[in-house]
Amino acid sequence: MEVKLENIQFSYPFSNGRLVLKNLSINIKKNEYIGIVGPTGAGKTTLLEIVKGIHKPTDGIIYYDNFQVKQGKELNRDLSLKIGLLFQFPEKQLFEETVYDDISFAPRNFGFSQSEIDYAVKRAMLLVNLDFSSIFFRSPFNLSGGEKRRVALAGVLAMNPEILMLDEPTTGVDNFGVIEVEKTLNNLYNEGKTIIVVSHDMDFIYKNVKRIIGIKDGEIKYDGDKINFFNDEILLKELKLEMPSLLRWFRNKGYNPGIELFQCDEKEIILNYKKFMRQ
């Protein structure tokens, strides 16, 4: 599914009309991997919630393929199910008694048959590298932090969305957990899904996404490839973002990171990064 936002504006009720999003126009094509970045309070999370249909745009039009959602209109259920959204610290939203019940919550409430529910749960757990037989009966509250987050993600994936949006997926996760998140999202991207990530983790953004949208004060400041984005130090400062560790390592060694760096052999990049992390 493709999503097109045209001149989207949004203000929360009782905010005296203060716009959180201002004339945003974005085209999201099928099978993109997009990072949305910017300072705290820029409107990034609100943008995800607008796309998901949690909020209605105050002004503007959203196209979901050929379906229009105009000012004040709601997104219909069938389209909403094609878009998955994982909130920040999703493990705090777990509430069922077992892992199986938590992951199966949406399929059960949308009328799936028992066989369809079982298939959806097992497939979702496989996607996030959770072993069904050893964990499905356990309480999600007794799992590790990384496992809880993967259970929460599996709950979103159980509905098999075409677009998966995540808000700060690496916040509060250890290095192993970050690697698991990266593997899962890259596998889903390679399967043809569209991945949209809001993050302040520039190492994660640099390593994984293909396109970056920079937002400040509800307005788009950048929309393009990561090569030009991370080579624009003025823009990074404006958006209050840090240079990724790997690029900073190269700069400290007197290397000006340009297109050549992004075209380095992957093994060479990993080797240099490991050397940097040991220093």
C-alpha positions as CSV (number, residue, x, y, z in Angstrom):
1,M,0.0,0.0,0.0
2,E,1.1,3.5,-0.8
3,V,0.3,6.5,1.4
4,K,0.3,10.1,0.2
5,L,-0.1,13.1,2.5
6,E,-1.1,16.4,1.0
7,N,-0.8,19.6,3.0
8,I,-1.6,17.9,6.3
9,Q,-2.2,20.1,9.3
10,F,-3.1,19.0,12.8
11,S,-3.8,20.6,16.1
12,Y,-4.9,18.9,19.3
13,P,-8.3,19.8,20.9
14,F,-8.1,22.6,23.5
15,S,-4.7,23.7,22.2
16,N,-6.0,27.1,21.0
17,G,-5.4,26.1,17.4
18,R,-1.6,25.6,17.8
19,L,-0.5,23.5,14.9
20,V,1.6,20.4,15.7
21,L,1.9,19.6,12.0
22,K,2.1,22.3,9.4
23,N,1.3,21.7,5.7
24,L,3.1,18.3,5.6
25,S,3.3,16.6,2.2
26,I,4.9,13.2,2.0
27,N,4.7,10.3,-0.4
28,I,5.3,6.9,1.1
29,K,5.8,4.2,-1.5
30,K,5.5,0.5,-1.1
31,N,8.5,-1.3,0.4
32,E,10.4,1.8,1.7
33,Y,12.5,1.9,4.8
34,I,12.1,5.4,6.2
35,G,13.6,7.1,9.3
36,I,11.7,10.1,10.7
37,V,14.0,12.3,12.8
38,G,14.1,15.6,14.6
39,P,14.1,17.2,18.0
40,T,11.7,16.3,20.8
41,G,8.3,17.9,20.3
42,A,8.8,18.2,16.5
43,G,5.6,16.3,15.7
44,K,7.1,12.9,14.7
45,T,4.9,10.7,16.8
46,T,1.8,12.7,15.9
47,L,2.7,12.1,12.2
48,L,2.7,8.3,12.8
49,E,-0.7,8.5,14.6
50,I,-2.2,10.6,11.7
51,V,-1.0,7.9,9.2
52,K,-2.5,5.2,11.4
53,G,-5.8,7.0,11.7
54,I,-5.7,7.6,15.4
55,H,-6.1,11.3,14.8
56,K,-8.0,13.0,12.0
57,P,-6.2,15.7,10.1
58,T,-7.3,19.2,10.9
59,D,-6.7,20.1,7.3
60,G,-5.4,18.3,4.2
61,I,-5.9,15.0,2.4
62,I,-4.4,11.5,2.9
63,Y,-4.5,9.0,0.1
64,Y,-4.2,5.3,1.0
65,D,-3.7,3.9,-2.5
66,N,-6.8,5.4,-4.2
67,F,-8.9,5.9,-1.0
68,Q,-9.1,9.5,0.3
69,V,-9.3,10.6,3.9
70,K,-10.2,14.3,4.0
71,Q,-10.3,16.8,6.8
72,G,-12.2,15.5,9.9
73,K,-12.8,12.1,8.3
74,E,-11.9,8.7,9.9
75,L,-9.8,6.0,8.3
76,N,-11.9,2.9,7.8
77,R,-11.1,-0.3,9.7
78,D,-9.9,-2.4,6.7
79,L,-7.3,0.2,5.8
80,S,-6.3,0.8,9.4
81,L,-5.5,-2.9,9.8
82,K,-3.0,-2.7,7.0
83,I,-0.9,-0.3,9.1
84,G,0.7,-1.4,12.3
85,L,2.0,1.0,14.9
86,L,4.3,0.1,17.8
87,F,4.4,2.8,20.4
88,Q,7.4,3.8,22.5
89,F,8.1,1.4,25.4
90,P,5.4,-1.1,24.0
91,E,6.3,-3.6,26.8
92,K,4.4,-1.3,29.2
93,Q,1.2,-2.0,27.2
94,L,1.3,-5.8,27.7
95,F,-1.7,-6.8,29.7
96,E,-2.8,-10.4,29.0
97,E,-2.0,-13.4,31.3
98,T,0.1,-15.3,28.7
99,V,2.3,-14.5,25.7
100,Y,-0.2,-16.3,23.4
101,D,-3.1,-14.3,24.7
102,D,-1.3,-11.0,24.3
103,I,-0.1,-11.7,20.7
104,S,-3.5,-13.1,19.7
105,F,-5.5,-10.2,21.1
106,A,-6.1,-8.4,17.8
107,P,-6.9,-11.5,15.7
108,R,-9.3,-12.7,18.4
109,N,-11.1,-9.4,18.5
110,F,-11.4,-9.2,14.7
111,G,-13.1,-12.5,14.3
112,F,-10.3,-14.8,13.2
113,S,-11.0,-18.5,13.4
114,Q,-9.0,-20.5,15.9
115,S,-6.8,-22.0,13.2
116,E,-6.2,-18.5,11.8
117,I,-5.3,-17.2,15.2
118,D,-2.8,-20.0,15.8
119,Y,-1.2,-19.4,12.4
120,A,-1.0,-15.6,13.0
121,V,0.6,-16.0,16.4
122,K,3.1,-18.6,15.4
123,R,4.1,-16.6,12.3
124,A,4.5,-13.4,14.3
125,M,6.6,-15.1,16.9
126,L,8.8,-16.6,14.2
127,L,9.3,-13.1,12.7
128,V,10.6,-11.7,16.0
129,N,12.7,-14.7,16.8
130,L,10.6,-16.0,19.7
131,D,10.3,-19.8,20.2
132,F,6.6,-20.6,20.3
133,S,6.7,-23.9,22.2
134,S,8.9,-22.6,25.0
135,I,7.3,-19.2,25.7
136,F,3.7,-19.1,24.5
137,F,2.3,-20.2,27.9
138,R,4.4,-17.9,30.0
139,S,3.4,-14.6,31.5
140,P,4.7,-11.7,29.5
141,F,5.5,-9.9,32.8
142,N,8.1,-12.5,33.6
143,L,10.1,-12.1,30.4
144,S,13.3,-10.0,29.9
145,G,13.0,-6.5,28.6
146,G,14.0,-7.5,25.1
147,E,11.6,-10.4,25.1
148,K,8.8,-8.2,26.2
149,R,9.4,-5.8,23.4
150,R,9.5,-8.6,20.9
151,V,6.2,-9.9,22.2
152,A,4.7,-6.5,21.8
153,L,6.0,-6.3,18.2
154,A,4.6,-9.8,17.5
155,G,1.2,-8.5,18.6
156,V,1.4,-5.9,15.9
157,L,2.7,-8.3,13.3
158,A,-0.1,-10.8,14.1
159,M,-2.4,-8.8,11.8
160,N,0.2,-8.9,9.0
161,P,0.3,-5.2,8.3
162,E,1.6,-3.9,5.0
163,I,3.1,-0.9,6.7
164,L,4.9,-1.2,10.1
165,M,5.6,2.0,12.0
166,L,7.7,2.1,15.2
167,D,8.3,4.9,17.7
168,E,11.8,4.8,19.2
169,P,12.1,1.0,18.9
170,T,15.7,0.9,20.4
171,T,15.1,3.1,23.5
172,G,15.8,1.2,26.7
173,V,17.1,-1.8,24.8
174,D,20.5,-3.3,25.3
175,N,22.9,-4.0,22.4
176,F,21.6,-7.5,21.9
177,G,18.1,-6.2,21.8
178,V,19.0,-3.6,19.2
179,I,20.5,-6.3,17.0
180,E,17.4,-8.3,17.3
181,V,15.2,-5.3,16.3
182,E,17.5,-4.6,13.3
183,K,17.3,-8.2,12.1
184,T,13.5,-8.3,12.4
185,L,12.9,-5.0,10.6
186,N,15.4,-5.8,7.8
187,N,13.8,-9.2,7.3
188,L,10.3,-7.6,7.1
189,Y,11.7,-5.0,4.7
190,N,13.2,-7.7,2.5
191,E,9.7,-9.4,2.5
192,G,8.3,-6.3,0.9
193,K,6.8,-4.4,3.8
194,T,7.2,-0.7,4.3
195,I,9.1,0.2,7.5
196,I,8.8,3.7,9.1
197,V,10.9,4.4,12.3
198,V,10.9,7.4,14.5
199,S,14.2,7.5,16.4
200,H,16.8,9.7,18.1
201,D,19.3,6.8,17.7
202,M,21.4,8.0,14.8
203,D,23.5,4.8,14.8
204,F,20.4,2.8,14.1
205,I,19.1,5.3,11.5
206,Y,22.4,5.4,9.7
207,K,22.9,1.7,9.6
208,N,19.3,0.7,8.6
209,V,17.1,3.2,6.8
210,K,17.2,4.1,3.2
211,R,15.4,7.5,3.3
212,I,15.3,10.2,6.0
213,I,12.6,12.7,6.8
214,G,13.7,15.5,9.1
215,I,11.0,17.4,11.0
216,K,11.2,20.4,13.2
217,D,8.3,22.4,14.7
218,G,5.8,20.4,12.6
219,E,7.5,21.2,9.3
220,I,9.6,19.1,7.0
221,K,13.2,20.3,6.9
222,Y,14.6,17.4,4.9
223,D,13.3,14.5,2.8
224,G,15.9,12.5,0.9
225,D,18.8,10.0,1.1
226,K,21.0,9.5,4.2
227,I,24.2,10.4,2.4
228,N,23.4,14.0,2.0
229,F,21.6,14.2,5.3
230,F,24.5,13.0,7.4
231,N,27.0,15.2,5.5
232,D,25.0,18.3,6.4
233,E,26.3,19.3,9.8
234,I,24.3,22.5,9.9
235,L,21.1,20.5,9.4
236,L,22.1,18.0,12.1
237,K,22.6,20.9,14.5
238,E,19.3,22.5,13.6
239,L,17.5,19.2,14.2
240,K,19.5,18.7,17.5
241,L,20.9,15.3,16.3
242,E,24.3,13.8,16.8
243,M,26.6,12.4,14.1
244,P,26.5,8.6,14.0
245,S,29.4,7.0,15.9
246,L,30.9,5.5,12.8
247,L,30.9,8.7,10.9
248,R,32.3,10.5,13.9
249,W,35.1,7.9,14.1
250,F,36.1,8.6,10.5
251,R,36.0,12.4,11.1
252,N,38.3,12.0,14.1
253,K,40.7,10.1,11.9
254,G,40.7,13.0,9.4
255,Y,38.5,11.3,6.8
256,N,35.7,13.4,5.4
257,P,32.7,11.1,5.1
258,G,31.2,11.4,1.7
259,I,29.6,9.1,-0.8
260,E,32.6,6.8,-0.7
261,L,32.0,5.9,3.0
262,F,28.5,4.8,2.3
263,Q,29.8,2.6,-0.5
264,C,32.4,1.0,1.7
265,D,32.5,-2.8,1.9
266,E,30.2,-3.8,4.7
267,K,32.9,-5.9,6.4
268,E,35.3,-3.0,6.4
269,I,32.6,-0.7,8.0
270,I,31.9,-3.3,10.7
271,L,35.6,-3.8,11.4
272,N,36.2,0.0,11.7
273,Y,33.2,0.3,13.9
274,K,34.4,-2.4,16.3
275,K,37.8,-0.7,16.5
276,F,36.0,2.6,17.4
277,M,33.9,1.0,20.1
278,R,37.0,-0.5,21.8
279,Q,38.6,3.0,22.0
